[in-house]
Amino acid sequence: VTVPIKDSACCWNCDECRDNEIVIDVGMPTETCTECNDDETPVHQNFTWPDPDDRTRCLPIAATHLTWHDEIAIILIVLACLGVVLTMATLVTFTINNEHKLIKACNREL
């Protein structure tokens, strides 16, 4: 969808609306692009996106949530646990070997 933009005193240029914008006042000289606004309430956020057919109205986007049994949720949980285990193993290794020359050379303040 293109919207006329006044470029100089004599001419008009057409400019594309961005992906998250709709056209208001279609067919009028005041035709402009405006962003699909998100609901301002922090408790119930209803996100919207332009209608792909005519781009003159905003459609709500359905919220999706992860459950514990989703593949991506399981992968994220495993990676988080792996990060915690590796951090703890590093801490234990540094604590046990804190008098070793290599550990002292790394940083004594650890």
C-alpha positions in Angstrom: 0.0 0.0 0.0 1.4 3.4 -0.9 0.6 6.7 0.6 1.2 10.1 -1.0 3.8 12.1 0.8 4.2 15.8 0.0 7.8 16.1 -1.2 8.1 19.8 -2.2 5.8 22.7 -3.0 4.8 21.3 -6.4 4.8 17.5 -6.2 3.7 14.4 -4.4 5.6 11.1 -4.0 4.2 7.8 -2.9 5.8 6.1 0.1 5.3 2.5 1.2 3.7 1.9 4.6 5.9 -0.2 7.0 4.9 -3.8 7.8 3.3 -2.8 11.1 1.2 0.1 9.8 -2.3 0.5 8.3 -3.7 3.1 6.0 -6.2 5.6 7.3 -8.5 7.9 5.3 -8.2 5.6 2.2 -8.9 7.6 -1.0 -8.8 11.0 0.7 -6.0 13.6 0.3 -5.1 13.1 3.9 -4.4 9.4 3.4 -1.6 8.4 5.9 0.0 5.4 7.5 -0.4 4.8 11.2 1.0 2.1 13.4 -1.2 -0.7 14.8 -1.2 0.3 18.4 -0.8 -2.3 21.2 -3.2 -2.2 24.1 -1.6 0.0 26.7 -2.8 -2.0 29.7 0.1 -4.0 31.2 -2.1 -6.8 32.6 -3.8 -7.8 29.4 -1.7 -6.9 26.4 -3.5 -7.5 23.1 -1.0 -7.2 20.3 -2.3 -6.3 16.8 -1.1 -6.6 13.2 -2.4 -5.2 9.9 -4.9 -7.2 8.0 -2.9 -8.8 5.2 -5.8 -8.4 2.7 -6.5 -4.6 2.7 -4.2 -3.1 5.4 -6.9 -0.8 6.6 -7.6 -2.4 10.0 -5.6 -4.0 12.7 -6.3 -7.7 13.7 -5.5 -9.1 17.1 -2.7 -11.6 17.5 -3.6 -14.6 19.6 -1.2 -15.2 22.5 0.6 -18.5 22.6 2.2 -20.0 25.7 4.8 -22.7 26.3 3.8 -25.7 28.3 6.2 -28.0 30.1 5.7 -30.8 27.5 6.6 -28.7 24.4 9.9 -29.7 22.7 11.3 -26.2 22.9 10.5 -25.9 26.6 12.3 -29.2 27.4 15.3 -28.1 25.3 15.5 -24.7 27.2 15.1 -26.4 30.6 17.9 -28.9 29.8 20.2 -26.1 28.6 19.5 -24.0 31.7 20.3 -27.0 34.0 23.4 -27.7 32.0 24.6 -24.1 32.5 24.0 -24.3 36.2 25.8 -27.7 36.5 28.8 -26.4 34.5 28.9 -23.2 36.7 28.9 -25.2 39.9 31.6 -27.6 38.5 33.8 -24.6 37.7 33.2 -23.2 41.2 34.0 -26.5 42.9 37.2 -26.9 40.7 38.4 -23.5 41.6 37.6 -23.9 45.3 39.4 -27.3 45.6 42.5 -26.2 43.6 42.7 -22.6 44.9 46.4 -23.1 46.0 47.4 -24.4 42.6 49.8 -22.2 40.5 47.4 -22.0 37.5 44.5 -20.9 39.6 46.6 -18.3 41.4 47.9 -17.1 38.0 44.3 -16.7 36.7 43.1 -14.3 39.3 43.7 -14.4 43.1 40.5 -12.5 43.8 38.3 -15.3 42.7 
